[in-house]
Amino acid sequence: MAWITKQFRSLDAFRRRRRSLLAAYVSPSAAALACQGGEADGTEQVTLRADRLGDPSELGAVLRRQLSSFGLRQADVRLILAPDFYKLLLVETPAVPEAEVNEALRWQLQDGAEFDMADAAIDSFPLPPAAARGTPMSFAVAAPNAELRRLVHVAEGAGLRIGAVDVLELSLRNLIFRLFDSPDQALGVLRLTTSGGVFSLSRGDQLFLARRLNGVPAEQDGEAWTGFRERLLVQIQRSVDYYESTLGQPPASGLFVAATDDREADIIRFLRDMLPFPVRSLPAELCRLLDLELHNPQPALLDTDTLTEVDRKAVAAALPALGGVFPVLAGESA
């Protein structure tokens, strides 16, 4: 349906819309809500809540419960999709007028597609020109319209009025830019869940690289976990080398790590020994830079020095929603 496609075309809505104050993140196994509430003593105030889904059918009830815990029955929100709901590919930008790019990509992406591109929402955003090396490239996003309609229907049934739909990679880029907006710092984000992960690299307001990570073992130790750490290191090293060498960009400045389980500390220790730049916990850094109130389920203010493992995992789970309340707007510094 055209209205769903129009909403999904706001993937790059940070260029055209005013800042959202609320954002919801949905995945097959979890949901999160974030609300930006202004500033106190120069520190950004954000309220968060994240909940696991025992079954995907629980999504509506969980979103309704999250709204209620924020003292709301209805709210205008930006909806952030988990990677399970869309495909993200780096492709050569079709040589057509800008208004026709997405339609041209529809047919370019059809080969090898897992769903019918004729009934898919398509959007794109450009790879930074400095990295294109004379060949315009774009990140293309495609999602089945039927799945988008279902998610929007469930969310709106829970009291969320969807004003824009974004993807996880852009949400993480927005969050990093909001907190570290220097165009001279290329910062990576590694977010791991029990089912997979995402590694992205951005500088300022520009996303240069996004890679999905699969094969996360259920075990938190043993040979499977050791092997995964080694593969993870290789993927990060290759990604950074691609950014620096193939794309011809200055050296990466650092990496932030967030995990929704107990793996984060181990991953950080391992990567610190192997990578030539600082590796830090993103939830801990967020607690230092923002005034975070976590509903888990009772509200509590978070502090870096007293951050518990349960709180850290909840912040990691809510990261995409948190990035959703900091869209990057054209002409603004944040």
Secondary structure, 3 states (H helix, E strand, C coil): CHHHHHHHHHHHHHHCCCCCCEEEEECCCEEEEEEEEEEECCEEEEEEEEEECCCHHHHHHHHHHHHHHCCCCCEEEEEEECHHHCEEEEEECCCCCHHHHHHHHHHHCCCCCCCCHHHEEEEEEECCHHHHCCCCEEEEEEEEHHHHHHHHHHHHHCCEEEEEEEEHHHHHHHHHHHHCCCCCCEEEEEEECCCCEEEEEEECCEEEEEEEECCCCCCCCHHHHHHHHHHHHHHHHHHHHHHHHHCCCCCCCEEEEEECCCCHHHHHHHHHHHCCCCEEEHHHHHHHHEEEEEECCCEEECCHHHCCHHHHHHHHHHHHHHHHCCCCCCCCCC
